Amino acid sequence: MLSQTFLPDLLKGKTAFVAGASSGINLQCARRYAEAGARVFIISRSEDKIAAAAQQLRGDGLDVTGMACDVRDAARLKEALSACRDAYGPIDIVLSGAAGNFIAPALGMSANAFKTVVDIDLLGTFNVFHGCYEYLNEGGASLVAITAGQAVRPMMYQIHACAAKAGVNQVIKCLAMEWGPKNIRVNGISPGPIGDTEGMIRLAPNEQAVEASKKRIPLRDWGTKDDIGDACLWLASDAARYVSGAIINVDGGSELGDASGDAFGMKGD
């Protein structure tokens, strides 16, 4: 972990806006930004959850403000972005991480269920980035979207997430091209299996499923929320000043394929 002890002022004076930050990976990314000196504004759909998340971070001495906002509501999102700028000044860092998912076969899924995930993941990412443009620091900014391996790797029972995340990847790349001349960097982080998250609890609900999952990963372990937080911290910093349009896999090598060796009748190391 990029310890606060060594990088307490990495983002000092910066303002960060984090969408979907009431829990999990996005909340940890917000924490990492704040620990590095940024002033952080967090949003999520649930007023109670976002208030609790902001209170938790402030309790640790971090400069964090929160507001309830659904990323599907472009008008409400504008209000949140305006409130962020009013509280902290022009925005330097934007993280779009709101997402929805569930396991279901295509024939067991309604059009509305498919649309819900696409609206949260894809439309939500567009809304966050499109809406934030006028509030960004004129000297440049770092925008990051949380995507997923499903964007490039088809998965059974994940047609909605695969379609949505594939779209997110293209939003990242198109905006990196369009907004690069304004010194706005747009990148994505694609997490692999991350422990202690709602998604992995659903996908691997028992010890046998956990071990089977880890066996397929080249590094033979799940990642942590800090692994994603540190990647977000790096992309927000000047150390990544020449990185744009990239989709960074933080997945232990998962996207390379099944590393268990089972397909060849071998156990693997």
HELIX and SHEET records of a PDB file:
HELIX    1   1 GLY A   24  GLU A   35  1                                  12    
HELIX    2   2 GLU A   47  GLY A   59  1                                  13    
HELIX    3   3 ALA A   74  TYR A   88  1                                  15    
HELIX    4   4 ALA A  106  GLY A  108  5                                   3    
HELIX    5   5 ALA A  111  VAL A  118  1                                   8    
HELIX    6   6 ASP A  119  LEU A  123  3                                   5    
HELIX    7   7 GLY A  124  CYS A  132  1                                   9    
HELIX    8   8 TYR A  133  TYR A  135  5                                   3    
HELIX    9   9 GLY A  149  ALA A  151  5                                   3    
HELIX   10  10 ILE A  159  TRP A  179  1                                  21    
HELIX   11  11 GLY A  180  LYS A  182  5                                   3    
HELIX   12  12 GLU A  198  LEU A  203  1                                   6    
HELIX   13  13 GLU A  207  LYS A  215  1                                   9    
HELIX   14  14 LYS A  225  ALA A  236  1                                  12    
HELIX   15  15 ASP A  238  ALA A  240  5                                   3    
HELIX   16  16 SER A  254  LEU A  256  5                                   3    
HELIX   17  17 ASP A  262  PHE A  264  5                                   3    
SHEET    1   A 7 VAL A  64  ALA A  68  0                                        
SHEET    2   A 7 ARG A  39  SER A  44  1                                        
SHEET    3   A 7 THR A  15  ALA A  19  1                                        
SHEET    4   A 7 ILE A  93  SER A  96  1                                        
SHEET    5   A 7 ALA A 141  ILE A 146  1                                        
SHEET    6   A 7 ILE A 184  PRO A 191  1                                        
SHEET    7   A 7 ILE A 247  VAL A 250  1                                        
END                                                                             
